[in-house]
Amino acid sequence: MKEPLALLASGKGPIRSLRPVDALLENGDYALAVEAVYDASLRLIQGEQNLSVPQLVAWIEALPEAWRGDPRVRFIRVWLLSEQRRTTMALLELDELSDFWTGRLDGPEGLQARRWLLSVRVAEGCLHESEGRRDRARAAFAEACRLMPADPAPPDRMTPALDPSEVERLTALDPTGLVVVTVKALAYFRACGDRAGLARAAHNLGHVYLDLGEPAQARYWLEQALDMKRGRPGELSLAYTLDSLGRCYQQLGLLAEAQSVLDEALRIAARLGMVRIQAASLACLGDIYRDRDEFAAALELYHKALALWERLRDPGGIAETQLAVGTLHRRNGHAGLAADCAAEAHTLSCSYCSPAFRTVAGMHEAIAHLLLGDSDAAGQLARCVAALMELNAPGETLLGYWYLAVDAAQKGQTDQSAGHLQRALAMAAHFRHMHLLAMELPVSASVCGAAGPGTSAQPLAGLIQRASARGLLALLQAVPAARPVVAAAGRLPEATALSVQLLGAFRVLRAGVEVDLGAARSQKAVSLFKFLVAQRGRAVAREQILDAIWPESDPESADRSFEVTLSTLRRLLDPPQGVTLIVRRGRGYMLNPEVPLLLDVDRFRSHLERGNWWLHRGQSALAVAEWEQAEAAYGGDFLADDPYEDWAAADRERLREQYLELVLQLGDVALDGGRPSEAVERAQRVLMADPIREAAYRLLMRAHARQGNRAIAFRDLKRCCEVLRRELGEEPMPETRELARRIRSGQV
C-alpha cells in the first residue's frame, strides 16, 4: 500500500493535546478549529502523532458547511476519500482545489499556492495511477516535478542515495512517472534532513520496486523506512510500511517475518480506525496462511477482508481478494471454484481496476479453465502472458509460462513444454520467485517431466528446496524420474506422508502400510487425531478440543488428559525424521502442514465440485466423468465408526447428503442414456440409506416404467405413500402424483 507523500512542507510540531479542538468547535472559534484540525491531520498522515480516523471525521462533520469548504479541510477530505478508494469524488475535490490555488500563484500567496499545487498534483497522479490511467498520471507527476523546490545543499547522508543508473532503469520501466517524483522527494528530504519525509519517500520507492515485481530491492527500501519510523510519536505512517513490508516478505517467501509485521500493522490500524489497512493486511495474512497450505485458516481471513472491502464499498479491494481466494482454490485442487473466483475478479476489474490487474485476472481465469480441461484456455493464457511481458510483471509472467508448459505437456508437445518450463524456471531463479512455482506443484507437478534429461537439474533443485511436502509428494507421484533430485536435496516425503480414510472404516496408511492405531491403547488418542484431521488447515483452540473430546470431564482433568493423549499420539504417528505431526499455532493446535495428508474426503469433494462446475457450463459428459470418480471415492459415511461423536455429525450429514444427491443425478443420467436397470440399482441404493427420499421413488418409478413394468412402478408409488405417512405423516408431493398420472396415461 502506497503512503501519501502528503505535503512536502514540515508541520508545526506535534500537538500536545487534542482537547482544544473540541473546545474550539464548541465555542464557535471555527477559524482556529480548522487550523487545529488540519495540523492534527497532517501530523497523522506524516506519522508524527496518533489520532483515530473516526475522530478526525467527526471534527470535520462538526464544522459548519461554509468552513468545510476551506482548502485545508478539503485536502483532508481528499485523503479520506482516497483511503476509501472513492477515487472519482477525490479527483473532483482536487480539481476544485487546483482551480483555487492556480488563481493565487501570482499573488502574495504565490509560495503557499505553489506548495499546495504540488500536493494536489502528486495526489492526482497517485489516484490516476491507481485507476490505471497512465497518461493522466504521467502528466500530473510531470507537473509535480516542475513545482518541486530545488534541493538544498549539502545533502544529509541519512540513507544511501539511489545510483543514477538505477534511477534511469526505474524511470524507463515506470509508465506513470511516479519514480521521478519519488526520487526527487527522496533527494529533497535527504538534503533537508527531514527524517519523517525521507521515511515516507523511502517507503514509496520500496513500493515502486514491489509494483515492478522486484521484492528483493523493495525489501531494502521498506526496511530503511521502517527503521526511520520506529520510535516516532505517530503510528499511521508506520502501519503503511508494516503492511507493505509484510506483502514484500510474503512475495519473497519469508512467511514468519511477514506474519509478524502484518500482525503489528493490524493492531495499529485497529487502534486508529484505518479500515483499509486492516482489510489489506488481513488479505495478505490470508496469502501467508495459503502459502503455508493452511487453507481453512486462509479462507477465514479472506472472508474477513472481503467483509471490510464491502464495508468500504471498494470493488478494487474485493477483486484483488477474490483473485487471492481463487489462487487458494487452485492450489487446493478446486479448479472450478478457482475459475469462478477469477471470473468474478476479472468482471470487477473491467470497471474498477487497472489494465494490468485485468490482465492478471484474465490469466488466472485461463489457468483454472486449463486445469478443468478447457481446450480454448491455452490461447487466452498465451495472450495474457504476452501482455504481462510488456507490462513487466515477472511474478505473473513466469506463472503463465509454467501453465503454458502444463498445457503443452497435456497435449504431448514435449519440446514446447520443455521450452516454456525452462523460461519459467529461469525467471523464477532470476527474480527469486521459485517459491511461487513450488506452491503450484500439488496441482501441476506432472509438468516437471518436461524438464527431461537434457535440462540442468539446478533450477529443478531450487524448486524442490522450496516445495511443501504435499507438493513433493505430488511431484514424486507424477514424475518418478525426479526421485534422485529430491533425494539429493534430502527432501523425500514418503516417510511423513499419511493417507487417511475418513469415509467408511477409519484407516491410516504411511508409505502404503497401515498404521496400527490400536498401539495407542487409547481411544481418546484416536479421537483426537480424527478431530484434528477433520479440522485440517485450521488451528483449533485448546478449549474447543477439550469440549469435543472430553465433554464430560472437568476443565482441570480434561487439560491433563489432553497433554497425555497428545504425547501418546505424537509418539505413535510422528515420523522418524523428527517432523512432528501436531503443531501449536498461538493458543490452538493443528496438523502440521509439512506432513502431507491424502484424504478420501478431499478426493470426493474435488471430483464432485468439478463435475458440478462442468454441468453448469453445459458440459454434461465431462460432468458425468467427474461424478463417477466422486462416487467411487465415497467409501461410506464420514467416520462411520463414530456414529455418536457430536463434533462429526454436521460433516457426516453434509457429505452423506451430497453423496445421495450425486447417486440420484447419476441415476438420472443412466436413465436418460437408456440404462434403466442401472437407474433402478442407484435408486434402491439411495432408499436403503434414506427410505423417505421421495426423489429416489420417482427415479424408481420412471425406470420401471421405461422397462415396461408399469405395475411395479405403481407398487413403488404405493410404497412411497406408506413410508411417508408412517414416518412423516405426510402425503407425496405434487411432482410424484403428476409422475404417476403420466405413467398411467403412457406418457413415460
Order of alpha helices (4+ residues) and beta strands (2+ residues): alpha-alpha-alpha-alpha-alpha-alpha-alpha-alpha-alpha-alpha-alpha-alpha-alpha-alpha-alpha-alpha-alpha-alpha-alpha-alpha-alpha-alpha-alpha-alpha-alpha-alpha-alpha-beta-beta-beta-alpha-beta-alpha-alpha-beta-beta-beta-alpha-alpha-alpha-alpha-alpha-alpha-alpha
